[in-house]
Amino acid sequence: MTTIITITATPVTIVGGDKYDYTGEDRILHNIITNEYEVFYSGQNQGNADHKLLESVEEQSVFRIYYRKKPNTIFTYLGKTNISSIIHERIVPNRTNTSPNQRLQIRLVVLETDVVNEEINTNFEGIGKYKKSILQHSNFNINDKNLNIGFYKE
């Protein structure tokens, strides 16, 4: 199984005006000595699909990590890893809004040999064109995906 995660370094406003800010918890740290990356990634605000992230960690799935500095810009493919662990589980019930420290938090380590740092340009148009590009880059089916979420599992 493969799981895609996306990280945007500034708050994101989606269709309908909802604003999501994961900038305090989602981060990528670079170890300049080993040239490895440590990635911290939060589950969803209301946790409705957090079980998919938990399954990916438990199954030691391959995580493909994409990041960008701000919304409406292209993503960069950091690389892939199957080194993952749960930092802490969600501490409030699903379907409940959370503060950042109440969400599921996972940790990923991308080894130097798996670091790519490749910008993913898009040939798509309109809303969701950058997410479609990363889905295509990872050979995921584009047509049945919600483009307003931060991770995908196939």
C-alpha positions as CSV (number, residue, x, y, z in Angstrom):
1,M,0.0,0.0,0.0
2,T,1.0,3.6,-0.6
3,T,0.0,6.7,1.2
4,I,0.5,10.2,-0.1
5,I,0.8,13.1,2.4
6,T,0.8,16.8,1.6
7,I,2.2,19.5,3.7
8,T,1.6,23.2,3.1
9,A,3.7,25.6,5.2
10,T,0.9,28.3,5.5
11,P,-2.8,28.0,6.5
12,V,-5.1,26.8,3.7
13,T,-8.6,28.0,3.0
14,I,-10.7,25.5,1.1
15,V,-14.0,25.8,-0.9
16,G,-16.7,27.0,1.5
17,G,-14.3,29.3,3.4
18,D,-13.1,26.8,6.0
19,K,-9.5,27.6,7.1
20,Y,-7.1,24.8,8.2
21,D,-3.9,25.6,9.9
22,Y,-1.5,22.7,10.4
23,T,1.6,24.9,10.3
24,G,2.5,24.5,14.0
25,E,2.4,20.7,13.9
26,D,3.2,19.6,10.3
27,R,6.9,20.2,9.6
28,I,9.9,18.8,7.8
29,L,13.3,18.8,9.6
30,H,16.5,18.3,7.7
31,N,19.4,16.6,9.4
32,I,22.4,18.3,7.7
33,I,24.8,15.7,9.0
34,T,23.1,12.6,7.7
35,N,21.1,14.4,4.9
36,E,17.9,12.6,6.2
37,Y,14.6,14.3,6.8
38,E,12.2,13.9,9.7
39,V,8.6,14.6,8.9
40,F,5.9,15.3,11.5
41,Y,2.3,15.0,10.1
42,S,-1.0,15.6,11.8
43,G,-4.2,13.8,11.3
44,Q,-7.4,15.5,10.3
45,N,-9.1,18.2,12.3
46,Q,-12.2,16.1,12.9
47,G,-10.4,12.8,12.5
48,N,-12.9,11.1,10.1
49,A,-10.2,9.4,8.0
50,D,-7.4,9.2,10.7
51,H,-7.9,5.4,10.7
52,K,-6.3,5.3,7.2
53,L,-3.2,7.0,8.5
54,L,-3.1,4.6,11.5
55,E,-3.4,1.6,9.1
56,S,-0.6,3.0,7.0
57,V,1.7,3.2,10.0
58,E,0.7,-0.2,11.3
59,E,1.2,-1.8,7.9
60,Q,4.5,-0.1,7.4
61,S,3.1,1.3,4.1
62,V,5.2,3.4,1.8
63,F,4.6,7.1,2.4
64,R,5.2,9.5,-0.4
65,I,5.7,13.1,0.9
66,Y,4.9,16.2,-1.0
67,Y,5.3,19.8,0.3
68,R,4.8,23.4,-0.7
69,K,5.3,26.8,0.9
70,K,1.9,28.2,0.2
71,P,-1.5,27.2,-1.3
72,N,-2.0,27.6,-5.1
73,T,1.6,26.7,-5.8
74,I,3.3,23.5,-7.1
75,F,4.3,20.8,-4.8
76,T,7.8,19.4,-4.4
77,Y,8.2,15.6,-4.0
78,L,10.5,15.2,-0.9
79,G,10.8,11.4,-1.3
80,K,9.4,8.2,0.1
81,T,9.7,6.1,3.3
82,N,8.2,3.2,5.2
83,I,9.8,4.3,8.4
84,S,6.9,5.6,10.4
85,S,5.6,5.8,13.9
86,I,2.8,7.3,16.0
87,I,3.9,10.2,18.2
88,H,0.5,10.4,19.8
89,E,-3.0,9.3,19.0
90,R,-6.0,11.6,18.7
91,I,-7.3,12.6,22.2
92,V,-10.8,13.7,21.4
93,P,-13.6,11.8,19.7
94,N,-14.0,11.9,15.9
95,R,-16.3,14.5,14.4
96,T,-15.1,17.0,17.0
97,N,-13.0,20.0,16.1
98,T,-9.6,19.9,17.7
99,S,-6.7,22.1,18.6
100,P,-3.4,21.1,16.9
101,N,-2.1,19.3,20.0
102,Q,-5.2,17.1,20.2
103,R,-4.8,15.6,16.7
104,L,-3.2,12.3,15.7
105,Q,0.5,13.0,15.1
106,I,2.8,10.7,13.1
107,R,6.6,10.8,12.5
108,L,8.3,9.7,9.2
109,V,12.0,9.4,8.4
110,V,13.2,9.8,4.9
111,L,16.7,8.3,4.5
112,E,19.2,10.1,2.3
113,T,18.9,7.4,-0.4
114,D,15.2,8.1,-0.7
115,V,15.4,11.9,-0.9
116,V,14.3,13.3,-4.3
117,N,13.3,17.0,-3.8
118,E,11.7,17.2,-7.3
119,E,9.2,19.9,-8.2
120,I,6.0,18.5,-9.7
121,N,4.7,20.8,-12.5
122,T,1.1,20.5,-13.6
123,N,-0.6,20.0,-16.9
124,F,-4.0,20.3,-15.3
125,E,-6.3,23.3,-15.1
126,G,-8.7,24.7,-12.5
127,I,-9.3,23.9,-8.9
128,G,-7.2,21.0,-7.6
129,K,-4.7,21.1,-10.4
130,Y,-1.7,20.7,-8.1
131,K,-3.2,17.9,-6.1
132,K,-4.1,16.1,-9.4
133,S,-0.5,16.4,-10.4
134,I,0.9,14.7,-7.3
135,L,-1.8,12.0,-7.6
136,Q,-0.7,11.4,-11.2
137,H,3.0,11.5,-10.1
138,S,2.3,8.7,-7.6
139,N,0.1,6.7,-10.1
140,F,-3.1,7.2,-8.1
141,N,-6.5,7.3,-9.7
142,I,-7.3,11.0,-10.0
143,N,-11.0,10.8,-10.8
144,D,-12.3,9.5,-7.4
145,K,-10.3,11.7,-5.0
146,N,-11.4,14.6,-2.8
147,L,-8.9,17.3,-3.7
148,N,-9.5,19.2,-0.4
149,I,-7.8,16.7,1.9
150,G,-4.1,16.4,2.9
151,F,-3.5,12.7,2.4
152,Y,-4.5,9.8,0.1
153,K,-4.2,6.0,0.4
154,E,-4.4,3.4,-2.3
